[in-house]
């Protein structure tokens, strides 16, 4: 399966199942999408601000729920395999993406696997074993959390630095070299992580060594 990033801003994610798995899925999407969780009961878990609807739909009721919610993604996270199957079929009929939490590594059209994610905005790293070994994904996510500390700040620094270098008409090759030097500098990473240096200082330090070269565009 090819990993892709999907923007769910303004979209609806419909989750069937209010257990720990449904709660985890709801939290994952609630930061960006409108999330509706349908279940007869809800676990004592955080649902990330998702709307919870207490209902026990039968397989024949699923299409009606999808028609009302018009979801971009449907998550089948109940403990009823027949109901999960009906949810999957209804989602495909409507052309919605579908994630079956009770199946590992689905390969059918429109199926998606929700990966473990490390987020250091705007940097996002996802880890997936195709649904075959969630424990491995969870372990790698924890390992990467420490390594990615400061990555978001570094990304913002590099974006601002590229913009400023371009405004000074610094040649593209030289821009790439300067930004690359910042990214590869252990000292800059340490300063950004510890707060010893702020992003503006990093940018000013680089620009202090770069004379304006107006007219030298390539």
C-alpha positions as CSV (number, residue, x, y, z in Angstrom):
1,X,0.0,0.0,0.0
2,X,1.3,3.5,-0.9
3,X,1.2,6.0,2.0
4,X,-0.6,9.2,1.3
5,X,-1.6,12.3,3.3
6,X,-5.2,13.3,3.2
7,X,-6.7,16.6,4.3
8,X,-9.9,16.0,6.2
9,X,-10.6,19.7,7.0
10,X,-14.3,20.3,6.8
11,X,-15.0,16.6,6.1
12,X,-16.9,14.1,8.2
13,X,-15.6,10.9,9.6
14,X,-18.2,8.4,10.7
15,X,-17.1,5.8,13.3
16,X,-19.2,2.8,14.2
17,X,-18.1,1.4,17.6
18,X,-17.6,3.1,20.9
19,X,-15.0,0.9,22.5
20,X,-11.3,1.7,23.0
21,X,-10.6,1.2,19.3
22,X,-13.4,3.5,18.2
23,X,-12.3,6.1,20.7
24,X,-8.7,6.0,19.4
25,X,-9.9,6.4,15.9
26,X,-12.1,9.3,16.9
27,X,-9.3,11.1,18.7
28,X,-7.0,10.7,15.6
29,X,-9.4,12.5,13.3
30,X,-11.2,14.9,15.6
31,X,-8.3,17.5,15.5
32,X,-9.2,18.1,11.8
33,X,-12.5,16.5,10.8
34,X,-16.0,16.5,12.1
35,X,-16.3,13.1,13.8
36,X,-19.5,11.2,14.6
37,X,-19.3,8.0,16.7
38,X,-22.3,5.7,16.7
39,X,-22.5,3.0,19.3
40,X,-25.0,1.6,21.8
41,X,-22.4,2.0,24.6
42,X,-19.2,4.1,25.0
43,X,-16.0,3.1,26.8
44,X,-14.6,5.2,29.5
45,X,-12.2,6.8,27.1
46,X,-11.6,10.2,25.6
47,X,-13.2,10.7,22.2
48,X,-11.4,13.9,21.3
49,X,-14.5,16.1,21.2
50,X,-16.3,13.8,18.7
51,X,-20.1,13.8,18.6
52,X,-21.3,10.6,20.3
53,X,-24.7,9.2,19.2
54,X,-26.1,6.4,21.3
55,X,-27.7,3.9,18.8
56,X,-27.4,0.2,17.9
57,X,-27.8,0.1,14.1
58,X,-28.5,-3.2,12.4
59,X,-26.7,-4.0,9.1
60,X,-29.7,-2.9,7.1
61,X,-29.6,0.5,8.9
62,X,-26.1,1.4,7.9
63,X,-26.8,2.9,4.6
64,X,-29.2,5.4,6.2
65,X,-26.5,6.6,8.6
66,X,-24.1,7.1,5.7
67,X,-26.8,9.0,3.7
68,X,-27.3,11.4,6.7
69,X,-23.7,12.0,7.6
70,X,-22.2,12.0,4.1
71,X,-18.8,10.9,5.4
72,X,-15.5,11.1,3.6
73,X,-14.2,8.2,5.7
74,X,-16.1,5.4,7.5
75,X,-14.5,3.4,10.3
76,X,-15.9,0.0,11.2
77,X,-14.8,-0.6,14.8
78,X,-17.6,-2.7,16.3
79,X,-17.2,-6.2,17.8
80,X,-19.8,-7.5,15.3
81,X,-18.1,-8.9,12.2
82,X,-21.4,-9.0,10.2
83,X,-22.1,-5.3,11.1
84,X,-18.5,-4.4,10.1
85,X,-19.0,-6.1,6.8
86,X,-22.3,-4.2,6.2
87,X,-20.5,-0.9,7.1
88,X,-17.7,-1.7,4.6
89,X,-20.1,-2.5,1.8
90,X,-22.2,0.5,2.4
91,X,-19.1,2.8,2.4
92,X,-17.9,1.4,-0.9
93,X,-21.3,1.8,-2.5
94,X,-21.2,5.5,-1.6
95,X,-17.6,5.9,-2.7
96,X,-16.3,6.7,0.8
97,X,-13.0,5.6,2.1
98,X,-13.3,2.8,4.7
99,X,-11.2,1.5,7.5
100,X,-12.1,-1.9,9.1
101,X,-10.5,-2.1,12.5
102,X,-11.1,-5.8,12.7
103,X,-9.1,-6.6,9.6
104,X,-5.4,-6.4,9.1
105,X,-4.0,-4.9,5.9
106,X,-7.1,-4.7,3.8
107,X,-6.4,-4.5,0.1
108,X,-9.9,-3.9,-1.3
109,X,-10.7,-0.7,-3.3
110,X,-11.2,2.3,-1.0
111,X,-9.7,0.5,2.0
112,X,-7.3,2.5,4.1
113,X,-5.0,1.6,7.0
114,X,-4.6,4.3,9.7
115,X,-0.9,4.4,10.6
116,X,0.8,5.2,13.8
117,X,1.7,8.9,13.6
118,X,4.4,11.2,15.2
119,X,3.4,14.8,14.8
120,X,5.7,17.8,15.3
121,X,3.7,20.3,13.2
122,X,4.2,20.9,10.4
123,X,6.3,17.7,10.3
124,X,4.3,14.5,10.2
125,X,5.8,11.0,10.2
126,X,3.6,7.9,9.8
127,X,4.6,4.3,10.5
128,X,2.6,1.3,9.2
129,X,3.1,-2.4,9.1
130,X,0.1,-2.8,6.8
131,X,-2.1,-3.6,9.8
132,X,-0.1,-6.8,10.4
133,X,1.9,-5.8,13.5
134,X,0.4,-2.8,15.4
135,X,2.8,-3.4,18.3
136,X,5.8,-2.7,16.0
137,X,4.2,0.5,14.8
138,X,3.6,1.6,18.3
139,X,7.2,0.8,19.4
140,X,8.7,2.7,16.4
141,X,6.4,5.7,17.1
142,X,7.7,6.0,20.6
143,X,11.3,5.7,19.3
144,X,10.7,8.5,16.8
145,X,9.1,10.9,19.2
146,X,12.4,11.8,20.8
147,X,14.3,11.9,17.5
148,X,11.8,14.4,16.0
149,X,11.8,16.8,18.8
150,X,12.5,20.3,17.3
151,X,11.6,19.1,13.8
152,X,8.6,21.4,13.5
153,X,10.7,24.4,14.5
154,X,13.4,23.4,12.1
155,X,10.9,23.2,9.3
156,X,9.6,26.7,10.0
157,X,13.1,28.1,10.2
158,X,14.0,26.6,6.8
159,X,10.8,27.8,5.2
160,X,11.4,31.4,6.4
161,X,15.1,31.2,5.5
162,X,14.3,30.0,1.9
163,X,11.8,32.9,1.5
164,X,14.3,35.5,2.7
165,X,17.2,34.1,0.6
166,X,14.9,34.1,-2.5
167,X,13.9,37.7,-1.8
168,X,17.6,38.6,-1.8
169,X,18.0,37.0,-5.2
170,X,20.4,34.3,-3.9
171,X,21.0,31.7,-6.6
172,X,19.0,28.5,-6.2
173,X,22.0,26.3,-5.8
174,X,23.4,28.6,-3.1
175,X,20.0,28.6,-1.4
176,X,19.9,24.9,-1.2
177,X,23.4,24.8,0.2
178,X,22.7,27.3,2.9
179,X,19.4,25.6,4.0
180,X,21.0,22.2,3.9
181,X,23.8,23.4,6.1
182,X,21.2,24.6,8.7
183,X,19.4,21.3,8.6
184,X,22.6,19.3,9.0
185,X,23.9,21.4,11.9
186,X,23.8,19.5,15.2
187,X,24.2,22.9,17.0
188,X,21.2,24.4,15.4
189,X,19.1,21.4,16.3
190,X,20.2,21.5,19.9
191,X,19.6,25.3,20.1
192,X,16.1,24.9,18.7
193,X,15.2,22.0,21.0
194,X,16.5,23.7,24.2
195,X,15.4,27.2,23.3
196,X,19.0,28.5,23.5
197,X,18.5,30.1,20.2
198,X,15.3,31.2,18.6
199,X,14.4,30.9,14.9
200,X,15.0,34.5,14.1
201,X,18.5,34.3,15.5
202,X,19.2,31.3,13.3
203,X,18.0,33.1,10.2
204,X,19.9,36.3,11.0
205,X,23.1,34.4,11.6
206,X,22.8,32.8,8.1
207,X,21.8,36.1,6.4
208,X,24.6,37.9,8.1
209,X,27.0,35.9,5.9
210,X,25.0,36.4,2.7
211,X,25.4,39.6,0.8
212,X,22.4,40.7,-1.3
213,X,23.0,39.6,-4.9
214,X,20.2,41.4,-6.8
215,X,20.3,40.7,-10.4
216,X,22.0,37.3,-9.9
217,X,19.0,35.2,-10.5
218,X,19.2,31.9,-12.3
